[in-house]
Amino acid sequence: MLDVNPGLIIWTIVSFTILVFVLKKIAWKPIVSALLEREESIRNALTHADEARVKTEKILEEQKILLNDANDKTMKIIHEGRLVAEQTKIEIVTQANQSAKNMLDVARDQIGREKEAALSQIRDEVAKLAILTTEKMLDEVLDEKRKEELINKSMKNLPLN
């Protein structure tokens, strides 16, 4: 099966030693320097990644602060808007109440004037009716001047309300 061939073993050891010696003289330095360069580039990449992570965290923290400030300002603006709206509402209601009061006062004044005019007209009519009744009762006709005197006298005797 397996035969051990001492010549092959010697030649394999000699070839391996020569190969290691040639590799050590020619390839070992470039391979080691390439590995060192690769190690340095990985180290630099990790350092840059850490720096980028720190910067990102810092930016994220700043963004959170800005967002909180924006939320605070928004809430303040909303609160101020509500206050302004409430004040405007109060002013509008006050103006409406004042306007209604003014309208009621004007209406009361107008009703008072119309009432006085109606009472005055009623007094005149009552006085005229009283004179006509008196004329018929006395069977005499009064002249216009006498009628006017009687009307004025009757008017003075009537109650004001």
C-alpha positions in Angstrom: 0.0 0.0 0.0 1.9 2.9 1.2 5.6 2.6 0.5 8.0 4.9 2.2 10.5 6.0 -0.3 13.5 7.6 1.5 14.9 9.3 -1.6 11.6 11.0 -2.2 11.4 12.2 1.4 14.9 13.7 1.2 14.2 15.4 -2.1 10.9 16.7 -0.7 12.7 18.1 2.3 15.4 19.7 0.2 12.8 21.2 -2.2 10.8 22.5 0.7 13.9 24.0 2.3 14.9 25.7 -1.0 11.4 26.9 -1.5 11.2 28.4 2.0 14.6 30.0 1.5 13.6 31.5 -1.9 10.3 32.6 -0.5 12.1 34.2 2.5 14.5 36.1 0.3 12.1 37.1 -2.4 8.4 37.0 -1.3 8.4 37.2 2.5 9.1 41.0 2.7 6.5 42.0 0.2 3.9 39.6 1.8 4.6 40.9 5.3 4.6 44.6 4.1 1.3 44.0 2.3 -0.2 42.4 5.4 1.1 45.4 7.5 -0.4 47.8 5.0 -3.7 46.0 5.1 -3.6 46.0 8.9 -2.9 49.7 8.9 -5.7 50.4 6.4 -8.1 48.4 8.5 -7.0 50.3 11.6 -7.6 53.6 9.7 -11.0 52.5 8.5 -12.0 51.5 12.0 -10.7 54.9 13.3 -12.7 56.7 10.6 -15.7 54.6 11.3 -15.5 55.5 15.1 -15.1 59.2 14.2 -18.1 59.0 11.8 -20.1 57.2 14.5 -19.2 59.9 17.1 -20.1 62.7 14.6 -23.3 61.0 13.7 -24.3 60.6 17.3 -23.4 64.3 17.9 -25.5 65.3 14.9 -28.4 63.1 16.1 -28.2 64.7 19.5 -28.2 68.2 17.9 -31.2 67.2 15.8 -33.1 66.0 18.9 -32.4 69.3 20.6 -33.6 71.2 17.5 -36.7 69.1 17.3 -37.5 69.7 20.9 -36.9 73.4 20.4 -39.2 73.3 17.4 -41.9 71.4 19.4 -41.6 74.0 22.2 -41.9 76.9 19.8 -44.9 75.2 18.1 -46.6 74.6 21.4 -45.9 78.3 22.4 -47.4 79.5 19.1 -50.5 77.3 19.5 -50.9 78.6 23.1 -50.5 82.2 22.0 -53.0 81.6 19.2 -55.5 80.2 21.6 -55.1 83.2 23.9 -55.5 85.6 20.9 -58.6 83.7 19.8 -60.1 83.9 23.3 -59.4 87.6 23.6 -60.9 88.2 20.2 -63.9 86.1 21.2 -64.3 88.2 24.4 -64.0 91.4 22.4 -66.6 90.3 19.8 -69.0 89.2 22.5 -68.5 92.5 24.3 -69.0 94.5 21.2 -72.1 92.5 20.3 -73.5 93.0 23.8 -72.8 96.7 23.6 -74.4 96.9 20.2 -77.5 95.1 21.4 -77.7 97.4 24.4 -77.3 100.5 22.2 -80.1 99.1 19.9 -82.3 98.5 22.9 -81.7 102.0 24.1 -82.5 103.5 20.7 -85.6 101.3 20.5 -86.7 102.4 24.0 -86.1 106.0 23.2 -88.1 105.7 19.9 -90.9 103.8 21.7 -90.9 106.6 24.4 -91.2 109.3 21.7 -93.9 107.4 19.8 -95.8 106.8 23.1 -95.6 110.6 23.9 -96.8 111.4 20.4 -99.6 108.9 20.6 -100.6 110.2 24.1 -100.5 113.8 22.8 -102.6 112.8 19.9 -105.1 111.0 22.2 -105.2 114.1 24.5 -106.0 116.3 21.5 -108.7 113.9 20.3 -110.2 113.6 23.8 -110.2 117.4 24.2 -111.9 117.8 20.8 -114.5 115.2 21.8 -115.0 116.9 25.1 -115.6 120.2 23.3 -117.9 118.7 20.8 -119.8 117.0 23.6 -119.9 120.2 25.6 -121.1 122.1 22.5 -123.9 119.7 22.0 -124.8 119.8 25.6 -124.8 123.6 25.6 -126.3 123.8 22.2 -124.0 126.6 21.3 -121.2 126.7 18.9 -118.0 128.0 20.2 -115.7 130.0 18.1 -112.2 128.8 17.2 -110.5 130.9 19.8 -112.6 129.6 22.6 -112.2 126.0 21.4 -108.4 126.4 21.5 -108.6 127.8 25.0 -110.8 124.9 26.2 -108.5 122.4 24.5 -105.4 123.8 26.2 -107.2 123.9 29.6 -108.3 120.3 29.2 -104.8 119.3 28.2 -103.4 120.8 31.4 -105.9 118.9 33.5 -105.2 115.5 32.0 -102.8 113.2 33.8 -99.3 112.8 32.1 -99.3 109.0 32.2 
